[in-house]
Amino acid sequence: MKLFYKPGACSMAAHILLNETGADYQLEKVDTDAGTTETGASYLETNPRGYVPALKLDDGAVLTENVAILHWIGEQFPDVAPGNDNQPLQRYRQLELLSFLSSELHKAFSPYFSGKTFSESEQAANRKKLDTKLGQFENLLESTSPFLLGTTFSVVDAYAFVILNWTNFIGVSLDGWPQTKAYVARIGARPSTRKTLAEEGLAA
Ligand SMILES: N[C@@H](CCC(=O)N[C@@H](CS)C(=O)NCC(=O)O)C(=O)O
């Protein structure tokens, strides 16, 4: 399979998981502004919406959208998707968390990467929304540890790490959310995360 990615973008969640599981995969870097990939091919032929991630499966089918791609990876590699016959609700918790991460936490960062110029009051509103979502994430960690679905690192942790790590890019400190700060450090220290950061040219 092949992952279409942009360094540091949300596609890094799938990248971490492919390294975590030892999957056999290739990478193709995308320039979303130009709409091309590193091979010079048109990326719009892979994902007409132009954004990453996209995952090309071995039979040539292309999956897009983080929720679908991460759910698919969890189905292929059950070690990163807790939930079995004894704990079927965990699969729905996974979906619940993927939805929260995609439509709430991820989107709260969108203004910071939009390239738009915001007025002071708009900047304050963006920050307030981000703080609210970080607070909601901190609350999630109150009820589960060390990972979002309990004792097993899963697809939701890879996605959460990538989003929360963007605080480093936009200069937002996580000091006000201590459990979240420790969680980011914990996931960031995993060999699969470190390998992924290095492969995307983002190693410290
Ligand atoms: N709904 C999409 C959104 C993906 C998305 O926001 N991708 C960003 C990177 S995190 C992107 O490719 N931005 C560049 C662009 O939109 O041109 C998903 O969840 O997969």
The ligand as an SDF file (V2000), in Angstrom:
LIG
                    3D

 20 19  0  0  0  0  0  0  0  0999 V2000
  -11.5150   15.8220    6.1400 N   0  0  0  0  0  0  0  0  0  0  0  0
  -10.1310   15.5000    5.8750 C   0  0  0  0  0  0  0  0  0  0  0  0
   -9.2790   16.7170    6.1930 C   0  0  0  0  0  0  0  0  0  0  0  0
   -7.8130   16.4320    5.9610 C   0  0  0  0  0  0  0  0  0  0  0  0
   -6.9600   17.6860    6.1440 C   0  0  0  0  0  0  0  0  0  0  0  0
   -7.3510   18.6370    6.8500 O   0  0  0  0  0  0  0  0  0  0  0  0
   -5.7660   17.6710    5.5340 N   0  0  0  0  0  0  0  0  0  0  0  0
   -4.8580   18.8020    5.5980 C   0  0  0  0  0  0  0  0  0  0  0  0
   -3.5980   18.4610    6.3780 C   0  0  0  0  0  0  0  0  0  0  0  0
   -3.9250   18.0920    8.0730 S   0  0  0  0  0  0  0  0  0  0  0  0
   -4.4160   19.1800    4.2010 C   0  0  0  0  0  0  0  0  0  0  0  0
   -4.1320   18.3430    3.3640 O   0  0  0  0  0  0  0  0  0  0  0  0
   -4.3390   20.4840    3.9780 N   0  0  0  0  0  0  0  0  0  0  0  0
   -3.8490   21.0170    2.7440 C   0  0  0  0  0  0  0  0  0  0  0  0
   -4.9450   21.4890    1.8630 C   0  0  0  0  0  0  0  0  0  0  0  0
   -6.1280   21.4270    2.2560 O   0  0  0  0  0  0  0  0  0  0  0  0
   -4.6050   21.9300    0.7780 O   0  0  0  0  0  0  0  0  0  0  0  0
   -9.6960   14.2960    6.7090 C   0  0  0  0  0  0  0  0  0  0  0  0
  -10.1220   14.1950    7.8660 O   0  0  0  0  0  0  0  0  0  0  0  0
   -8.9420   13.4600    6.2120 O   0  0  0  0  0  0  0  0  0  0  0  0
  1  2  1  0
  2  3  1  0
  2 18  1  0
  3  4  1  0
  4  5  1  0
  5  6  2  0
  5  7  1  0
  7  8  1  0
  8  9  1  0
  8 11  1  0
  9 10  1  0
 11 12  2  0
 11 13  1  0
 13 14  1  0
 14 15  1  0
 15 16  2  0
 15 17  1  0
 18 19  2  0
 18 20  1  0
M  END
$$$$
